């Protein structure tokens, strides 16, 4: 599970799980994490899970949202990234969700059936290339001296 973590001035960690429901950060009382900072807008930015990636989006804030010190309108996040609004910083911790078998099967089916669909043999070749060779390699002979 991934968490959005904020360490308060008192040293306390506020931790919220990142899910498909956006976590709204801001100064307003309707936000999920309320930030007491004049540089922060009422609804400043949101962080959420979409598919197998974390996203952050600035909600038209006055002073901007920063990911790893770069101003962004929208950004894909990964564990260890820092999101800053005003003087307040949040960290992403945990693992990205892994695709399940049904997701992989659905994506493969979409590739095969789409407008420029790949045939079964093409997909099979791509899958086989990704599978590591399980046969041990024969030892190489060293020349005699």
Buried (B, 14 or more C-beta within 10 A) or exposed (E): EBBBBBBEEEEEEEEBEBEEEBBBBBBBEEBBBBBEBEBBBBBBBBBBBEEEEBBBBBBEBEBBBBBEEEEBEEBEBEEEBEBBBBEBEBBBBBEBBEEEEEEEEEEBEEBEEEEEEBEEEEBEEEEEEEEEEEEEEEEEEEEEE
